[in-house]
Amino acid sequence: MKKFDVVISLGEQIQKLRIQHDLFTYSILINFTLYSLLNGYCHANRISDAVALVDQIVEMGYKPNTVTFTTLFHGLFLNKKIVNGICKRGDINLALNLLKKMEEGDIKAGVVIYNTFIDGLCKYRDVNDALDLFKDMENKGVRADFLTYNSLIRYLSNYGRWSDASRLVSNMIERKINPNAVTFNALIDAFVKEGMLLEAEELYKEMIRRSITPNVFTYSSLINGFCLQDRLMEAKQMFTLMVSKDILPNVVTNGTHINGLCKCKRVEDGMELFSGMSRRGLVGTTVITCYCYFPVR
């Protein structure tokens, strides 16, 4: 942060001395410090200043390159201070206008920039807008990668649109883009929440067939699904399988399993699992709730 402050301060001091920037001074900034200056403005939550700087250098005859625009886009979408108020201030529209300016020039937006936009639109606006941009990106000949697909699949799954997410997975596989654990986990979790445990199990089997290693999130989702349907024996088997593969259960995994045991009034089994959690330094509160409803006699 300090180096960004120094660069910003230097630029402001030049202006206070009434030294007008010309193409020569801007070329120095462009060649050596433009990236740092833009990044500094973004980190300082001064996006309007960053955009104004780009406008100024354009007026002086300089054409921003892909790095310039990428820096601005990352500033708009990745800075936490900006993220909190991004919708209220309309910064997404500002970013979309920057993309339009970029494409009107000689610069072709690549997959990195589109991925930033798609993820930002999914998070802070509407997944449908992200899908529209995805189609636009494809029409312009920019090939999506696994990050593009994972963003869309994750957010579609979060919104309960598992059918659309499944189609994207199929499309991904057709294009020889290998899905990973993140891809499958998003859909498995969505299927579990919809009560479609059979489909979730099939996806788990597909992961195994593709030699994709399930992780703690995969197993936690499936254990949750079994517990929700009172299939505690299968939940226990899945839990045992996970541990046998040296995948340590987390608080969510154990909490889900304990909650399922408690619902079936198997509080002592829940306590045994809770004790194992405590020995591993994991803290949970589910077992306390169990005692409130089903006290051991």
Buried (B, 14 or more C-beta within 10 A) or exposed (E): EEEBEEBBEEBEEBEEEEEEBEEEBBBEBBEEBBBBBBBBBBBBBBBEBBBEBBEEBBEBEBEBBBEBBBBBBBBBBBBEEBBEEBEEEEBBEBBBEBBEBBBEEEBEBEBEBBBBBBBBBBBBBEBEBBBEBBEEBEEEEBEBBBBBBBBBBBBBBBBEBBEBBBEBBEEBBEEEBEBBBBBBBBBBBBBBBBEBBEBBBEBBEBBEEEEBEBBBBBBBBBBBBBBBBEBBEBBBEBBEEBBEEEBEBBBBBBBBBBBBBBBEEBBEBBBEBBEEBEEEEBEBEBBEBBEEEBEEE
